[in-house]
Amino acid sequence: MSASDQGGSPTNAIGLAAEAIDGMARSLALPRALIDVQLRTGTALLGFAGQCVHAEAEFLEHLFRCRGLEQASTLHAQFVATMIGEGGRELTELLAAARENVALIADAAESAPTIRSAS
């Protein structure tokens, strides 16, 4: 005789009630969201770092071809201006991703079950 035959909750093939399965899924929502946020943030930061390294490599390649201090100084000023502009845009994108991450964690925390102490 199954639990649903006795008026209880229906069970699945391994004998877990639907409420238990739902509770486990809700319990895992917050840790899953935290891992997702860390991966998204890490991906964005590594992408930005890669762009910076690439831009610096190009700058150094051009710098080695300079024939004088004035040409090198002009090239450096252009490089710095470009990095500030691109860095500002990237920072704006990272802040937007951070806001999305906070919302993702808040949503996951809202659906997570409340933990009560035994006392």
C-alpha positions in Angstrom: 0.0 0.0 0.0 1.5 3.4 -1.0 1.5 6.7 0.9 -1.1 8.1 -1.6 -3.4 5.1 -0.9 -3.2 5.9 2.8 -4.1 9.6 2.2 -0.5 10.8 2.3 1.6 12.5 -0.4 2.3 10.6 -3.5 5.8 9.2 -3.7 8.2 8.8 -6.6 10.1 5.6 -7.7 12.6 5.8 -4.8 10.0 6.5 -2.2 10.4 10.3 -1.7 7.3 12.4 -1.4 6.7 15.3 -3.8 7.1 17.8 -1.0 10.5 16.4 -0.1 11.7 16.6 -3.7 10.4 20.2 -3.9 12.2 21.0 -0.6 15.5 19.6 -1.8 15.3 21.5 -5.1 14.5 24.8 -3.2 17.4 24.0 -0.8 19.8 23.7 -3.7 18.6 26.9 -5.4 20.8 29.3 -3.4 24.1 27.3 -3.6 23.5 26.9 -7.4 22.9 30.6 -7.7 26.1 31.4 -5.8 28.2 29.2 -8.0 26.5 30.6 -11.2 27.3 34.2 -10.0 31.0 33.3 -9.3 31.3 31.7 -12.7 29.7 34.7 -14.5 31.8 37.2 -12.6 35.0 35.2 -13.2 34.3 34.9 -16.9 33.7 38.7 -17.2 36.8 39.6 -15.3 39.0 37.2 -17.2 37.6 38.4 -20.5 38.5 42.0 -19.5 41.9 41.0 -18.4 42.5 39.2 -21.7 41.5 42.3 -23.6 43.9 44.4 -21.5 46.8 42.0 -22.1 46.1 41.9 -25.8 46.0 45.7 -26.0 49.2 46.0 -24.0 50.9 43.5 -26.3 49.9 45.5 -29.4 51.1 48.7 -27.7 54.5 47.2 -26.9 54.8 45.9 -30.5 54.2 49.4 -31.8 56.4 51.0 -29.1 59.4 48.9 -30.2 59.1 50.4 -33.7 59.2 54.0 -32.5 62.1 56.0 -33.7 62.1 58.7 -31.1 60.9 59.8 -27.7 58.2 62.1 -29.2 56.7 59.3 -31.2 56.8 56.9 -28.2 55.2 59.5 -26.0 52.4 60.1 -28.5 51.8 56.4 -28.8 51.7 56.0 -25.0 49.2 58.8 -24.6 47.0 57.2 -27.2 47.3 53.8 -25.5 46.4 55.3 -22.1 43.4 57.2 -23.5 42.1 54.0 -25.2 42.6 51.9 -22.0 40.7 54.5 -19.9 37.8 54.6 -22.4 37.6 50.9 -22.8 38.2 50.3 -19.1 35.3 52.7 -18.2 33.0 50.9 -20.6 34.0 47.5 -19.2 33.6 48.7 -15.6 30.0 49.8 -16.5 29.4 46.3 -17.9 30.8 44.6 -14.8 28.7 46.8 -12.6 25.6 45.8 -14.6 26.6 42.1 -14.3 27.0 42.7 -10.5 23.5 44.1 -10.3 22.2 41.1 -12.2 24.1 38.8 -9.8 22.6 40.4 -6.7 19.1 40.0 -8.2 19.9 36.3 -9.0 21.0 35.6 -5.5 18.1 37.5 -4.0 15.7 35.5 -6.1 17.3 32.2 -5.1 17.4 33.2 -1.4 13.7 34.1 -1.5 12.8 30.6 -2.8 15.1 28.8 -0.4 13.5 27.2 2.6 13.8 28.9 6.0 16.1 27.2 8.4 14.9 27.1 12.0 17.0 26.3 15.0 16.1 23.3 17.1 15.9 25.3 20.3 
